[in-house]
Amino acid sequence: MNRTAPFLASLLLLLALPAGALTYTGGANQFTGGFNPANAPYGGFGGGACTATKTPIVFFHGNGDEAKNWDYPASTGVASVYDELRAAGYNDCELFGLTWLSSSERGAPQLNYHNPTKAAMVRDFIKAVKTYTGKTQVDVIGHSMGASVGVHGVDYGSLWGSVRKFISISGGLRGLSSCYWAGYSNPYATTCGSENLFDADIFGFFPHIYPGYNPKMGDGGYRDKPSGKTTQFYSLRAGYNDQIACSTTSYYTGCGDTSKFDSYTNVKSQLNVGRGSTAAQYDYDFSDWSVYNTGGGDADGVGHFRAKNNTGVIQRNMITTTCTGTGCCSGYAYSCQ
């Protein structure tokens, strides 16, 4: 496959973007055009000298990441997620991202977990986007922990009526099998904790299996959120190529499906885009949340992180069309199932 042509197309698109457009090399705070959300202390992006005509998209990054990396280049030279949507006609007043982790939290991702403060940030950001754009609904795209933080914040604010479409990418909606080794109350890996017995809004990714108690990661929990909603749901996953979900000897079977919702008529497409090396079957060392320490598909194909960075065209299809199933793969250069 000729990689030069898509790379040049992506470069030309980047050069054509107006001043103020998001760049992954820019500062942490890329809010412009009078968009100044009150509860976004760590920055993000969105806003400009424009008017929203489309349903705005709100992005929530994953653990250890930050909002501006929705513009991070794909490994195959195709447009970034942000650039793909700009090419589809979205302007700066329709694309918004929240950085929900501080710099110190990004530096210690093994310690991050869901809590009311993060849920309130998500709730308030969605409300701020609605107010700024004058729109009654938003679309939400969340990667990794950003998918479950997104669900948590929408739940926390009772905002499902404000969400038209929700995409989970490499999310931990069923808990992480790789957390079983770390344990449900390990102070060195609190991202893997169970639900706090005194506050149901404090929880990690330990699966809802003995000895942990974490109903949000079990039957009837986050995977079941489509039930009774008018929101349309989608998911992308890397399957057994996902090194965060599947670097484990504990409950390996099914580990690659953790981003999937339960089946309902409003769950429109759930795709496995993983390829390349499968995750190593040994228990994950959560003291180092590094893409390199277990490899998986991101070493030579698509794993946990590239399931976001490389699939801009699929995300565009999910947001802008009525695609279902593998029909959402249209225009994607690789297999999709």
C-alpha positions as CSV (number, residue, x, y, z in Angstrom):
1,M,0.0,0.0,0.0
2,N,1.3,3.5,-0.9
3,R,1.6,5.4,2.4
4,T,2.8,8.6,0.7
5,A,-0.5,9.8,-0.7
6,P,-2.5,9.7,2.5
7,F,0.3,11.3,4.4
8,L,0.5,14.2,2.0
9,A,-3.3,14.5,2.0
10,S,-3.2,14.7,5.8
11,L,-0.4,17.2,5.8
12,L,-2.2,19.5,3.3
13,L,-5.4,19.2,5.4
14,L,-3.4,20.3,8.5
15,L,-1.9,23.3,6.6
16,A,-5.4,24.3,5.5
17,L,-6.8,24.6,8.9
18,P,-7.5,28.1,10.1
19,A,-5.6,29.7,13.0
20,G,-6.9,28.6,16.3
21,A,-7.7,25.0,15.2
22,L,-6.7,22.2,17.5
23,T,-3.1,20.8,17.2
24,Y,-1.7,18.0,19.3
25,T,1.5,20.0,19.6
26,G,-0.2,23.0,21.0
27,G,-0.9,24.1,24.6
28,A,-3.1,22.4,27.1
29,N,-5.8,25.1,26.9
30,Q,-7.0,25.5,23.3
31,F,-10.4,27.0,24.1
32,T,-11.1,30.0,21.8
33,G,-13.9,32.2,20.5
34,G,-15.4,33.0,23.9
35,F,-15.8,29.3,25.0
36,N,-14.6,29.4,28.5
37,P,-16.0,26.4,30.5
38,A,-16.1,27.1,34.2
39,N,-15.1,23.6,35.3
40,A,-12.2,22.7,33.1
41,P,-9.1,23.4,35.2
42,Y,-6.8,21.3,33.1
43,G,-7.7,22.6,29.7
44,G,-9.1,21.2,26.5
45,F,-10.2,22.6,23.2
46,G,-13.2,24.0,21.3
47,G,-14.8,27.2,20.2
48,G,-14.0,29.8,17.5
49,A,-15.3,32.5,15.2
50,C,-18.1,30.3,13.8
51,T,-21.6,29.0,14.4
52,A,-22.6,25.4,15.2
53,T,-24.9,23.9,12.7
54,K,-24.2,20.3,13.4
55,T,-24.7,18.4,16.6
56,P,-21.5,19.2,18.6
57,I,-19.1,16.4,19.4
58,V,-17.5,16.1,22.9
59,F,-14.4,14.0,23.2
60,F,-13.1,12.4,26.5
61,H,-9.6,11.1,26.4
62,G,-8.2,8.0,28.1
63,N,-6.2,7.4,31.3
64,G,-2.8,9.2,31.2
65,D,-3.8,11.1,28.1
66,E,-5.1,14.7,27.4
67,A,-7.7,16.2,25.1
68,K,-5.4,17.6,22.4
69,N,-4.3,14.1,21.4
70,W,-7.6,13.6,19.5
71,D,-5.4,15.3,16.8
72,Y,-2.6,12.8,17.3
73,P,-1.4,11.4,14.0
74,A,-2.5,7.9,12.9
75,S,0.3,5.3,12.5
76,T,-0.8,4.7,8.9
77,G,-0.6,8.3,7.7
78,V,-4.3,8.9,7.4
79,A,-5.9,11.9,9.0
80,S,-6.2,12.2,12.8
81,V,-9.6,11.8,14.3
82,Y,-9.9,15.6,14.6
83,D,-8.7,16.3,11.1
84,E,-11.1,13.6,9.7
85,L,-14.0,15.4,11.2
86,R,-12.8,18.8,10.1
87,A,-12.6,17.3,6.5
88,A,-16.2,16.1,7.0
89,G,-17.3,19.7,7.5
90,Y,-17.2,20.2,11.3
91,N,-15.9,23.5,12.5
92,D,-14.3,24.6,15.8
93,C,-17.7,25.4,17.2
94,E,-18.7,21.8,16.8
95,L,-15.7,19.9,18.2
96,F,-14.9,20.1,21.9
97,G,-12.6,18.1,24.2
98,L,-12.1,18.2,27.9
99,T,-8.8,17.3,29.7
100,W,-10.1,15.7,32.9
101,L,-6.8,14.8,34.4
102,S,-4.2,17.1,35.9
103,S,-0.5,16.8,34.7
104,S,0.4,14.9,37.9
105,E,-2.5,12.5,37.4
106,R,-1.5,11.9,33.8
107,G,2.0,11.0,35.1
108,A,0.6,8.3,37.4
109,P,-2.3,6.7,35.5
110,Q,-2.2,3.5,37.6
111,L,-3.7,5.7,40.5
112,N,-6.6,7.2,38.6
113,Y,-10.2,6.0,39.2
114,H,-13.7,7.3,38.8
115,N,-14.9,9.8,41.4
116,P,-17.6,12.5,41.8
117,T,-15.1,15.3,40.9
118,K,-14.4,13.8,37.4
119,A,-18.1,13.1,36.9
120,A,-19.0,16.7,37.7
121,M,-16.4,17.9,35.2
122,V,-17.9,15.8,32.5
123,R,-21.4,16.9,33.4
124,D,-20.5,20.6,33.5
125,F,-18.5,20.4,30.2
126,I,-21.4,19.0,28.3
127,K,-23.7,21.7,29.7
128,A,-21.2,24.3,28.8
129,V,-21.0,23.0,25.2
130,K,-24.8,23.0,24.9
131,T,-25.0,26.6,26.2
132,Y,-22.2,27.8,23.9
133,T,-23.5,26.2,20.8
134,G,-27.2,26.6,21.5
135,K,-27.8,22.9,20.7
136,T,-30.0,20.6,22.8
137,Q,-27.8,17.6,22.3
138,V,-24.2,16.5,21.8
139,D,-22.5,13.4,20.5
140,V,-19.9,11.8,22.8
141,I,-16.8,9.9,21.8
142,G,-14.7,8.4,24.7
143,H,-11.5,6.4,24.5
144,S,-10.4,4.0,27.2
145,M,-11.1,5.4,30.7
146,G,-12.7,8.3,28.9
147,A,-15.5,6.1,27.8
148,S,-16.5,5.0,31.3
149,V,-15.8,8.5,32.7
150,G,-18.1,9.8,30.0
151,V,-20.9,7.3,31.0
152,H,-20.3,8.2,34.6
153,G,-20.6,12.0,34.0
154,V,-23.7,11.7,31.8
155,D,-25.3,9.5,34.5
156,Y,-24.2,11.8,37.3
157,G,-25.8,14.8,35.5
158,S,-28.9,12.8,34.3
159,L,-28.0,14.0,30.8
160,W,-28.8,11.0,28.6
161,G,-31.5,13.0,26.9
162,S,-28.8,15.4,25.9
163,V,-26.7,12.7,24.2
164,R,-27.6,11.8,20.6
165,K,-24.8,9.3,20.0
166,F,-22.2,7.7,22.3
167,I,-19.1,5.9,21.0
168,S,-17.0,3.8,23.4
169,I,-13.4,3.1,22.1
170,S,-11.3,0.6,24.0
171,G,-13.5,1.4,27.0
172,G,-13.6,-0.7,30.2
173,L,-17.3,-1.1,30.4
174,R,-17.1,-4.7,31.7
175,G,-14.1,-4.1,33.9
176,L,-10.5,-5.1,33.1
177,S,-9.5,-8.7,33.4
178,S,-5.9,-7.4,33.8
179,C,-6.9,-5.9,37.1
180,Y,-7.6,-9.3,38.7
181,W,-3.9,-9.7,39.4
182,A,-3.5,-6.2,40.8
183,G,-6.4,-6.7,43.2
184,Y,-9.5,-4.8,44.2
185,S,-7.9,-2.7,46.9
186,N,-4.2,-2.3,45.9
187,P,-2.9,1.1,47.0
188,Y,-0.3,1.0,44.2
189,A,-2.9,0.4,41.5
190,T,-6.1,2.2,42.6
191,T,-7.3,2.3,39.0
192,C,-8.2,-1.3,39.5
193,G,-10.2,-0.8,42.7
194,S,-13.8,-2.0,43.4
195,E,-16.7,0.3,44.2
196,N,-16.3,2.2,47.4
197,L,-18.8,0.9,50.0
198,F,-19.6,4.3,51.3
199,D,-19.8,6.2,47.9
200,A,-21.1,4.5,44.7
201,D,-19.5,7.3,42.6
202,I,-16.0,6.1,43.6
203,F,-14.9,3.0,41.7
204,G,-12.2,1.5,39.5
205,F,-12.0,-1.3,36.9
206,F,-12.0,-4.4,39.0
207,P,-14.5,-6.8,37.4
208,H,-17.7,-7.6,39.3
209,I,-16.3,-11.0,40.4
210,Y,-15.3,-12.3,43.8
211,P,-13.6,-11.0,45.9
212,G,-14.4,-7.5,44.5
213,Y,-17.7,-5.6,44.6
214,N,-18.1,-3.4,41.5
215,P,-21.6,-3.6,40.0
216,K,-21.0,-0.9,37.4
217,M,-18.6,-3.4,35.8
218,G,-21.0,-6.3,35.9
219,D,-24.3,-7.4,34.5
220,G,-26.8,-4.5,34.5
221,G,-23.9,-2.0,34.8
222,Y,-22.3,0.2,32.3
223,R,-22.5,-2.3,29.5
224,D,-26.3,-2.2,29.9
225,K,-26.6,1.6,29.6
226,P,-28.4,1.5,26.2
227,S,-31.4,0.0,27.9
228,G,-34.4,2.4,27.8
229,K,-32.4,5.2,26.2
230,T,-33.0,7.2,23.0
231,T,-29.2,7.6,22.6
232,Q,-27.6,5.5,19.8
233,F,-24.6,3.5,21.0
234,Y,-21.5,2.3,19.1
235,S,-18.2,0.7,20.2
236,L,-14.7,0.1,18.7
237,R,-12.3,-2.4,20.3
238,A,-9.0,-4.1,19.5
239,G,-10.1,-7.5,20.8
240,Y,-7.2,-9.8,21.9
241,N,-4.8,-7.2,20.5
242,D,-5.7,-4.8,23.3
243,Q,-2.7,-4.8,25.7
244,I,-4.5,-2.9,28.5
245,A,-7.4,-5.3,28.6
246,C,-5.7,-8.6,27.7
247,S,-2.3,-8.7,29.2
248,T,-3.4,-11.1,31.8
249,T,-3.5,-14.8,32.7
250,S,-6.6,-14.2,34.7
251,Y,-9.9,-14.5,32.8
252,Y,-8.2,-14.1,29.4
253,T,-11.1,-15.5,27.5
254,G,-13.4,-12.6,26.6
255,C,-11.0,-9.9,27.8
256,G,-11.1,-8.2,24.4
257,D,-14.8,-7.5,24.6
258,T,-14.7,-5.2,27.6
259,S,-15.7,-2.2,25.4
260,K,-18.9,-3.8,24.2
261,F,-22.4,-2.8,25.2
262,D,-25.1,-5.3,25.7
263,S,-27.3,-5.9,22.6
264,Y,-30.2,-3.5,22.1
265,T,-31.9,-2.1,19.0
266,N,-30.2,1.3,19.7
267,V,-26.7,-0.3,19.8
268,K,-25.9,0.2,16.1
269,S,-22.4,-1.1,15.6
270,Q,-19.7,-2.8,17.7
271,L,-16.6,-3.4,15.7
272,N,-13.3,-5.2,16.3
273,V,-10.5,-3.4,14.5
274,G,-7.6,-5.1,16.3
275,R,-4.7,-6.5,14.2
276,G,-1.1,-7.4,14.6
277,S,0.3,-9.0,17.7
278,T,-2.0,-10.3,20.4
279,A,-1.4,-9.1,24.0
280,A,1.1,-11.2,26.0
281,Q,-0.7,-13.6,28.3
282,Y,0.9,-12.6,31.6
283,D,-0.4,-10.4,34.3
284,Y,-0.1,-6.7,33.6
285,D,2.2,-4.6,35.7
286,F,0.0,-1.6,36.6
287,S,3.0,0.3,38.1
288,D,3.9,1.2,34.5
289,W,0.9,2.1,32.3
290,S,3.1,2.0,29.2
291,V,2.1,1.0,25.7
292,Y,5.5,-0.6,25.3
293,N,5.7,-3.0,28.2
294,T,3.3,-5.5,26.7
295,G,3.0,-4.4,23.1
296,G,-0.1,-6.0,21.7
297,G,-1.4,-4.7,18.4
298,D,0.0,-1.2,18.9
299,A,3.5,-2.7,18.4
300,D,2.8,-3.6,14.8
301,G,-0.9,-3.1,14.0
302,V,-3.9,-1.8,16.0
303,G,-4.2,-2.2,19.8
304,H,-5.6,-0.2,22.7
305,F,-4.4,3.2,21.5
306,R,-4.5,2.9,17.8
307,A,-8.1,1.7,18.0
308,K,-8.6,5.5,18.6
309,N,-5.9,7.1,16.6
310,N,-6.3,5.1,13.4
311,T,-10.1,4.9,13.0
312,G,-11.1,8.5,12.3
313,V,-13.0,7.4,9.2
314,I,-15.1,4.9,11.2
315,Q,-15.8,7.4,13.9
316,R,-16.9,9.8,11.3
317,N,-19.2,7.2,9.7
318,M,-20.8,6.4,13.1
319,I,-21.4,10.1,13.9
320,T,-22.5,11.4,10.5
321,T,-24.4,8.5,8.9
322,T,-27.0,5.9,9.8
323,C,-24.5,3.1,9.4
324,T,-24.9,-0.2,11.2
325,G,-22.7,-3.1,11.8
326,T,-19.7,-3.4,9.5
327,G,-21.3,-0.8,7.2
328,C,-19.6,1.7,9.5
329,C,-16.2,0.4,8.2
330,S,-16.8,2.1,4.8
331,G,-13.6,3.8,3.7
332,Y,-11.4,2.1,6.3
333,A,-8.3,0.5,4.7
334,Y,-8.2,-2.6,6.9
335,S,-10.5,-5.4,8.0
336,C,-13.2,-4.7,10.4
337,Q,-15.6,-7.2,12.1
